[in-house]
Amino acid sequence: MRLARKIWWVVRAFGELAFYDIVSGVWGFRGVEWLVRKPRSERVRAEYEAEVCDAVLWATIFYCRQVQCLQRSVVMGRLLRGCCGANAEVVIGYRAVPFVSHAWLEIHGRVVGDSSAYPAKMHVLARI
């Protein structure tokens, strides 16, 4: 049963990656904001958090295009919000000199699926 659930998460993540590409290709960043701002589920399943993050990472390995941090964060956020009811928030940050930007996912101020050093090193540009 556990292996079947992992495969299910990877398939869902793969589909979300493809959906992100279509929406961002047609509507640009406004489409990406629409993807993230979808309503949360009523079901809360915190135990799936690690499984979703692992599934997204596995899906990015086999995806046909290179997956950037924004796409990965949006897909993780959609899966955690829609399926697990998590209060996930995509954060876009930057450092001015030398210029570096990055997107990560937070749940109640805690970084999920990425390095926890980003909030301390970067200025927040947007939270969606």
QUIDA-V87191 format. One record per run of one state. SS is the DSSP state (helix for helix, strand for strand, loop for the rest). FROM is the first residue (numbers start at 1). TO is the last residue. If there is no record, write none. Layout:
SS:FROM:TO, SS:FROM:TO
This chain:
loop:1:1, helix:2:36, loop:37:45, helix:46:62, loop:63:68, helix:69:84, loop:85:87, strand:88:95, loop:96:99, strand:100:107, loop:108:109, strand:110:112, loop:113:117, helix:118:121, loop:122:122, strand:123:127, loop:128:128
